[in-house]
Amino acid sequence: MTAEKVLRAHAQLVADEAANLWRETPLPENAFELCADLARRYAPKLGVRTLDSLHVACALELKAARFWTFDERQAKLAKAAGFKIT
């Protein structure tokens, strides 16, 4: 990305947060342990990476109703963990 595109993306992220489209929350206490467990169980067959596992672990710990992603591997992991993919 160019520096200009980065600045525009950041400005949009800030605007979306101000519009309450998303909110920042601390990582759940058990997220890293669950991340490691997901990685051990699913990484070999799904090819997921650490951040994929951490994202799904946080969603599980935060009791998310749905999982939103554009990443195919992350979506496969989320589905394997029981999420409906949006």
C-alpha positions in Angstrom: 0.0 0.0 0.0 1.1 3.5 -0.6 1.4 5.9 2.3 -1.6 7.8 1.0 -3.7 4.6 1.0 -2.6 3.7 4.5 -3.6 7.2 5.8 -7.0 6.9 4.1 -7.5 3.4 5.5 -6.6 4.6 9.0 -8.9 7.6 8.8 -11.8 5.2 7.7 -11.0 2.9 10.6 -11.1 5.8 13.1 -14.4 7.1 11.5 -16.0 3.6 11.7 -15.0 3.4 15.4 -16.5 6.8 16.1 -19.7 5.6 14.3 -19.8 2.6 16.7 -19.4 0.1 13.8 -16.8 -1.7 16.0 -15.2 -1.3 19.4 -11.8 -2.0 20.8 -11.6 -4.6 23.5 -8.7 -6.2 25.4 -7.6 -9.7 24.5 -9.6 -12.2 26.6 -7.6 -13.8 29.4 -7.6 -17.4 28.0 -7.1 -16.3 24.3 -3.4 -17.4 24.0 -4.1 -20.9 25.5 -7.1 -21.4 23.2 -5.0 -20.1 20.3 -2.4 -22.7 20.9 -5.0 -25.5 21.2 -6.6 -24.5 18.0 -3.2 -24.4 16.3 -2.3 -27.8 17.5 -5.7 -29.3 16.4 -6.2 -27.6 13.1 -3.0 -26.0 11.7 -1.6 -29.2 10.1 -4.8 -29.9 8.1 -6.0 -26.4 7.4 -2.7 -24.5 7.1 -3.8 -21.7 9.5 -1.3 -19.3 10.9 -0.9 -18.0 14.4 -2.9 -14.8 13.9 -5.7 -16.8 12.3 -5.8 -19.0 15.4 -5.6 -16.0 17.7 -8.5 -14.2 15.9 -10.7 -17.3 16.1 -9.7 -17.9 19.8 -10.6 -14.3 20.7 -14.0 -14.6 19.0 -14.7 -17.8 20.9 -13.7 -16.3 24.2 -15.8 -13.2 23.6 -18.8 -15.4 22.7 -19.2 -13.8 19.2 -22.4 -14.8 17.5 -20.8 -14.7 14.0 -17.4 -14.6 12.5 -16.5 -12.2 9.7 -13.4 -12.7 7.6 -12.2 -12.5 4.0 -9.4 -14.9 4.7 -10.1 -18.5 3.4 -8.0 -20.3 5.9 -9.3 -18.3 8.8 -12.8 -19.0 7.7 -12.2 -22.7 7.5 -10.8 -22.6 11.1 -13.7 -20.5 12.3 -16.2 -23.0 10.7 -14.3 -25.9 12.3 -14.6 -24.1 15.7 -18.4 -23.9 15.2 -19.0 -20.4 13.8 -21.4 -19.4 11.1 -19.3 -17.5 8.6 -20.5 -14.2 7.3 
